């Protein structure tokens, strides 16, 4: 009698619906295992290790897909594509921004500065974005180090007196008044790429050679000793916008560049934490 009741329970529409939901939520996790071609027999320990690696990769890819939905939605809402920013650059910068927030390195100021050194110095290649208001605060020219290249920045270094730019993620520090007027200290976070920035005095400042008028005269922007130098008429407003523990990302075409701040799972976790009402462009109900 008990078995008959149990059978009826599992055959009821309510339970069938619930089973379908469970299978649907778990399918992204196990699909690679189900759909993969049969392999030759392996030991149970090796099979278990392979399964764990496959699941880990699947979870990582799932988080990347989720984060890409958020990043692409924000990219379009801000209108960054119309200003010449590549989506891939913005996605990396935003990933780092949320990783840095997760580690408590940033203030509550939702400001993200992005420099794209794959672009010619004759183009506006610095953006300051308000992530919460979804708007561009500043978009202008920025100089690279004189030993990094002429029109394009192609070589980068973390070494003192290299007079090259350094790539990667930074946290803005306090301001000071120097020979270029109002200037902003920058702390590099990527070991081997920019962590000597403070010792090298790599700072954000204004410079006459960063004026776009120089482009008309020389065919390129002037160059610094490694600092991201800005046009004099704009640098004070930009520095005031980004000072005080905000995120900055300097991008370049550099295959050797790696960063712990490009972790999509951590970025996704921080995003969900900051949006308890699920105000995101996808549902987190079935998140892995």
C-alpha positions as CSV (number, residue, x, y, z in Angstrom):
1,X,0.0,0.0,0.0
2,X,2.8,2.4,0.9
3,X,4.6,1.7,-2.4
4,X,1.4,2.5,-4.4
5,X,1.1,5.8,-2.6
6,X,4.7,6.6,-3.3
7,X,4.3,5.7,-7.0
8,X,1.3,8.0,-7.3
9,X,3.3,10.8,-5.6
10,X,6.1,10.6,-8.1
11,X,3.7,10.4,-11.1
12,X,1.7,13.5,-10.0
13,X,1.9,16.6,-12.3
14,X,3.3,18.6,-9.4
15,X,6.3,16.3,-8.9
16,X,6.9,15.9,-12.6
17,X,7.1,19.7,-12.9
18,X,9.5,20.0,-10.0
19,X,11.7,17.2,-11.5
20,X,11.8,19.1,-14.8
21,X,12.9,22.3,-13.1
22,X,15.7,20.4,-11.3
23,X,16.9,18.8,-14.5
24,X,16.8,22.1,-16.3
25,X,18.8,23.9,-13.6
26,X,21.5,21.1,-13.5
27,X,21.7,20.5,-17.3
28,X,24.3,23.3,-18.0
29,X,26.5,21.7,-15.4
30,X,26.4,18.1,-16.6
31,X,25.7,18.6,-20.4
32,X,29.5,18.4,-21.2
33,X,29.6,15.1,-19.5
34,X,26.5,13.7,-21.2
35,X,27.3,14.9,-24.7
36,X,31.0,14.2,-24.8
37,X,32.1,11.2,-26.9
38,X,32.9,8.0,-25.1
39,X,36.6,7.8,-24.0
40,X,38.7,4.8,-23.3
41,X,38.4,3.3,-19.8
42,X,40.4,5.2,-17.1
43,X,40.9,4.5,-13.4
44,X,38.3,5.6,-11.0
45,X,40.6,8.2,-9.4
46,X,41.5,9.6,-12.8
47,X,37.8,9.7,-13.8
48,X,37.0,11.5,-10.6
49,X,39.7,14.1,-11.3
50,X,38.6,14.6,-14.9
51,X,35.0,15.0,-13.7
52,X,36.0,17.6,-11.2
53,X,38.1,19.5,-13.8
54,X,35.2,19.4,-16.2
55,X,32.7,20.7,-13.7
56,X,35.1,23.4,-12.6
57,X,35.5,24.5,-16.2
58,X,31.8,24.4,-16.8
59,X,31.1,26.6,-13.7
60,X,33.8,29.0,-14.8
61,X,32.3,29.3,-18.3
62,X,28.8,29.7,-16.9
63,X,30.0,32.6,-14.7
64,X,31.7,34.1,-17.7
65,X,28.5,33.9,-19.8
66,X,26.5,35.6,-16.9
67,X,29.1,38.3,-16.5
68,X,29.2,39.0,-20.2
69,X,25.5,39.6,-20.2
70,X,25.9,42.3,-17.5
71,X,29.0,43.9,-19.1
72,X,27.6,44.0,-22.6
73,X,24.3,45.5,-21.4
74,X,26.2,48.2,-19.5
75,X,28.5,48.8,-22.4
76,X,25.5,49.5,-24.6
77,X,23.6,51.6,-22.1
78,X,26.6,53.9,-21.6
79,X,27.1,54.1,-25.4
80,X,30.8,53.3,-25.2
81,X,30.8,51.7,-28.7
82,X,29.9,55.0,-30.3
83,X,33.0,56.6,-28.7
84,X,35.4,54.0,-30.1
85,X,35.9,51.8,-27.1
86,X,36.2,48.1,-27.8
87,X,33.8,45.8,-25.8
88,X,36.7,43.4,-24.9
89,X,38.6,46.3,-23.2
90,X,35.5,47.4,-21.3
91,X,34.7,43.8,-20.2
92,X,38.3,43.3,-18.8
93,X,38.2,46.7,-17.0
94,X,34.8,45.9,-15.5
95,X,35.9,42.5,-14.4
96,X,38.8,44.0,-12.6
97,X,36.6,46.7,-11.1
98,X,34.4,44.2,-9.4
99,X,37.3,42.0,-8.3
100,X,38.9,45.0,-6.7
101,X,35.6,45.9,-4.9
102,X,35.4,42.3,-3.7
103,X,38.8,42.7,-2.1
104,X,37.8,46.0,-0.4
105,X,40.5,48.0,-2.3
106,X,38.0,50.6,-3.6
107,X,36.0,53.4,-2.0
108,X,32.3,53.7,-2.5
109,X,32.9,55.9,-5.5
110,X,31.6,53.9,-8.5
111,X,34.2,55.4,-10.9
112,X,36.2,53.4,-13.4
113,X,39.1,54.8,-15.5
114,X,40.0,53.0,-18.7
115,X,43.1,53.6,-21.0
116,X,43.4,51.8,-24.3
117,X,47.0,51.8,-25.5
118,X,46.2,49.7,-28.5
119,X,44.9,53.0,-30.0
120,X,47.0,55.7,-31.7
121,X,48.0,58.6,-29.5
122,X,46.2,60.8,-32.1
123,X,42.9,59.4,-30.8
124,X,41.0,60.0,-27.5
125,X,41.9,56.8,-25.6
126,X,41.1,57.6,-22.0
127,X,37.6,57.2,-20.5
128,X,36.2,57.8,-17.0
129,X,32.9,56.0,-16.5
130,X,30.4,56.2,-13.6
131,X,29.3,52.6,-13.4
132,X,26.2,53.3,-11.3
133,X,24.9,56.3,-13.3
134,X,25.9,54.6,-16.5
135,X,27.5,57.6,-18.0
136,X,30.8,58.8,-19.4
137,X,32.3,61.5,-17.2
138,X,35.4,62.2,-19.3
139,X,36.8,61.1,-22.7
140,X,40.1,62.5,-23.8
141,X,43.7,62.1,-25.0
142,X,46.4,60.6,-22.8
143,X,50.2,60.3,-23.4
144,X,52.3,57.2,-23.1
145,X,56.0,56.8,-22.0
146,X,58.6,58.0,-24.6
147,X,60.3,54.6,-24.7
148,X,57.0,52.8,-25.1
149,X,56.7,53.9,-28.7
150,X,56.2,56.9,-31.0
151,X,52.6,57.2,-32.2
152,X,51.6,53.9,-30.6
153,X,52.5,52.4,-27.2
154,X,54.1,49.0,-28.0
155,X,56.6,48.4,-25.2
156,X,55.9,48.4,-21.5
157,X,57.9,48.0,-18.3
158,X,57.7,48.0,-14.5
159,X,61.3,49.1,-14.2
160,X,62.6,52.4,-12.8
161,X,64.1,54.8,-15.4
162,X,62.7,52.7,-18.2
163,X,60.6,55.7,-19.3
164,X,57.9,53.3,-20.4
165,X,54.2,53.0,-19.5
166,X,53.0,50.2,-17.3
167,X,49.9,48.3,-18.0
168,X,47.3,46.6,-15.8
169,X,45.0,47.5,-12.8
170,X,45.6,50.5,-10.5
171,X,44.0,52.1,-7.5
172,X,44.1,55.9,-7.4
173,X,45.6,57.4,-4.3
174,X,45.7,61.0,-2.9
175,X,46.5,64.1,-4.8
176,X,49.5,66.5,-4.4
177,X,50.8,69.6,-6.1
178,X,53.9,69.0,-8.2
179,X,55.8,70.6,-11.1
180,X,52.8,69.8,-13.3
181,X,50.3,71.2,-10.9
182,X,47.6,69.0,-9.4
183,X,48.8,65.4,-9.7
184,X,47.4,62.0,-8.6
185,X,49.4,59.1,-7.2
186,X,48.7,55.6,-8.6
187,X,49.2,52.3,-6.9
188,X,49.8,49.4,-9.3
189,X,48.2,46.0,-8.3
190,X,49.6,43.6,-11.0
191,X,52.9,42.0,-9.8
192,X,55.5,42.2,-12.5
193,X,53.6,44.7,-14.6
194,X,52.9,47.9,-12.6
195,X,53.7,47.3,-8.9
196,X,56.6,49.7,-9.0
197,X,54.4,52.6,-10.0
198,X,54.6,54.5,-6.7
199,X,58.4,54.1,-6.5
200,X,58.7,55.2,-10.1
201,X,56.5,58.2,-9.4
202,X,54.1,57.1,-12.1
203,X,51.2,59.6,-11.6
204,X,48.3,61.1,-13.4
205,X,49.1,64.8,-14.2
206,X,48.6,67.5,-16.8
207,X,51.2,68.3,-19.5
208,X,51.5,70.8,-22.4
209,X,52.8,68.0,-24.6
210,X,49.5,66.1,-24.1
211,X,47.6,68.9,-25.9
212,X,45.9,67.7,-29.1
213,X,47.5,70.8,-30.8
214,X,50.8,68.8,-30.8
215,X,49.1,66.2,-33.0
216,X,48.6,68.7,-35.8
217,X,52.3,69.7,-35.5
218,X,54.0,66.3,-35.2
219,X,51.5,63.7,-36.3
220,X,51.3,62.3,-32.8
221,X,50.8,63.3,-29.1
222,X,53.7,64.2,-27.0
223,X,55.2,61.6,-24.7
224,X,55.8,61.3,-20.9
225,X,58.4,59.5,-18.8
226,X,55.9,56.8,-18.2
227,X,53.0,58.7,-16.7
228,X,49.5,58.8,-18.1
229,X,49.7,62.5,-18.8
230,X,46.5,64.5,-19.7
231,X,45.7,67.8,-21.5
232,X,46.3,70.7,-19.2
233,X,42.8,72.1,-19.7
234,X,41.2,68.9,-18.5
235,X,43.5,67.2,-16.0
236,X,42.2,68.9,-12.9
237,X,38.6,68.0,-13.5
238,X,39.6,64.4,-14.3
239,X,41.8,64.0,-11.3
240,X,39.1,65.3,-9.0
241,X,36.7,62.8,-10.5
242,X,38.9,59.8,-10.0
243,X,40.9,60.5,-6.9
244,X,40.4,58.6,-3.6
245,X,40.7,54.8,-4.2
246,X,38.9,54.3,-7.5
247,X,39.8,51.7,-10.2
248,X,42.0,52.3,-13.2
249,X,42.8,49.9,-16.0
250,X,45.5,50.4,-18.7
251,X,45.0,48.1,-21.6
252,X,47.6,47.0,-24.2
253,X,48.1,44.3,-26.8
254,X,50.4,42.2,-24.6
255,X,50.1,38.4,-24.7
256,X,52.2,38.0,-21.5
257,X,49.8,40.1,-19.4
258,X,48.0,38.2,-16.6
259,X,46.1,39.4,-13.6
260,X,44.3,37.9,-10.6
261,X,41.7,40.6,-11.1
262,X,40.4,39.0,-14.3
263,X,38.4,36.4,-12.3
264,X,34.9,36.3,-13.7
265,X,33.5,34.1,-10.9
266,X,34.6,36.6,-8.3
267,X,33.3,39.5,-10.3
268,X,29.9,37.7,-10.7
269,X,29.8,37.0,-6.9
270,X,30.4,40.7,-6.2
271,X,27.7,41.8,-8.7
272,X,25.1,39.5,-7.2
273,X,26.1,40.7,-3.7
274,X,25.6,44.3,-4.7
275,X,22.3,43.6,-6.3
276,X,20.3,41.7,-3.7
277,X,17.0,42.5,-5.5
278,X,18.3,40.8,-8.6
279,X,18.4,44.0,-10.7
280,X,20.4,42.3,-13.4
281,X,19.8,41.5,-17.0
282,X,19.4,37.8,-16.3
283,X,17.9,35.5,-13.6
284,X,20.2,34.1,-10.9
285,X,17.6,31.5,-9.7
286,X,19.5,28.6,-11.3
287,X,23.0,29.9,-10.7
288,X,25.6,27.2,-10.1
